[in-house]
Amino acid sequence: MILTCTRCEGEGSIYASRYGGNDPDVWRVGPCEDCGGSGNMACEARGCGEDAVAFNDDGEALCEDCLFEWTLSEAGLEDAE
């Protein structure tokens, strides 16, 4: 399961109201800069850029590979090879 972007809530676009507030008259102002218009949250580890699947204990969104590496480092197993 891929996490949806927290800024655009998975829409991939940013919408704005002409009058502000909760006015229903909104229009698309462009793609979401945080997710690049995909609607998916990107991995925040080392600038990875893959789609994130979970958050670590620090609140960072991580892809499968980075989450696996983080889990190994937290368990102290990163040098067990």
C-alpha positions as CSV (number, residue, x, y, z in Angstrom):
1,M,0.0,0.0,0.0
2,I,1.4,3.4,-1.0
3,L,0.9,6.4,1.3
4,T,-1.0,9.3,-0.2
5,C,0.5,12.8,-0.2
6,T,-0.4,14.7,3.0
7,R,-0.4,18.1,1.2
8,C,-2.8,17.3,-1.6
9,E,-4.4,14.3,0.1
10,G,-3.8,12.1,-2.9
11,E,-5.3,14.4,-5.5
12,G,-2.0,15.3,-7.2
13,S,-3.2,18.9,-7.6
14,I,-3.5,22.0,-5.5
15,Y,-6.8,23.8,-5.5
16,A,-7.6,27.3,-4.3
17,S,-10.7,29.3,-3.6
18,R,-11.4,32.6,-5.1
19,Y,-12.9,34.0,-1.9
20,G,-11.1,31.9,0.8
21,G,-12.5,30.0,3.6
22,N,-14.7,27.0,2.8
23,D,-16.1,28.6,-0.4
24,P,-17.1,25.8,-2.8
25,D,-15.9,27.8,-5.8
26,V,-12.4,26.3,-6.2
27,W,-10.1,25.7,-9.2
28,R,-6.9,23.8,-9.9
29,V,-3.9,26.1,-9.5
30,G,-1.3,23.5,-10.4
31,P,0.3,20.2,-9.5
32,C,1.3,19.5,-5.9
33,E,5.0,20.3,-5.4
34,D,5.5,17.8,-2.6
35,C,4.5,14.8,-4.7
36,G,5.2,16.1,-8.2
37,G,1.5,15.6,-9.2
38,S,1.4,11.8,-8.5
39,G,-0.7,12.0,-5.3
40,N,1.8,9.6,-3.7
41,M,4.0,10.4,-0.8
42,A,7.7,10.1,-1.7
43,C,10.3,8.5,0.5
44,E,12.1,11.1,2.7
45,A,15.3,9.1,3.4
46,R,18.4,10.2,1.6
47,G,16.4,11.8,-1.2
48,C,15.3,8.4,-2.4
49,G,12.2,9.5,-4.2
50,E,10.5,6.1,-4.4
51,D,6.8,5.9,-3.3
52,A,6.5,5.7,0.5
53,V,4.8,2.7,2.1
54,A,5.1,3.5,5.9
55,F,6.3,5.9,8.5
56,N,9.2,5.2,10.9
57,D,9.2,6.1,14.6
58,D,10.5,9.6,13.7
59,G,7.6,10.3,11.3
60,E,9.6,10.0,8.1
61,A,7.8,8.4,5.2
62,L,9.9,5.5,3.8
63,C,9.8,3.2,0.8
64,E,10.1,-0.6,1.3
65,D,13.9,-0.7,0.9
66,C,14.6,2.3,3.2
67,L,12.1,0.9,5.8
68,F,13.9,-2.4,5.7
69,E,17.3,-0.7,6.2
70,W,15.9,1.5,9.0
71,T,14.4,-1.6,10.7
72,L,17.8,-3.4,10.6
73,S,19.6,-0.4,12.0
74,E,17.1,0.0,14.8
75,A,17.5,-3.7,15.7
76,G,21.3,-3.4,15.5
77,L,21.5,-5.9,12.7
78,E,22.9,-3.7,9.9
79,D,26.4,-5.3,10.2
80,A,25.2,-8.9,10.6
81,E,26.0,-9.9,7.0
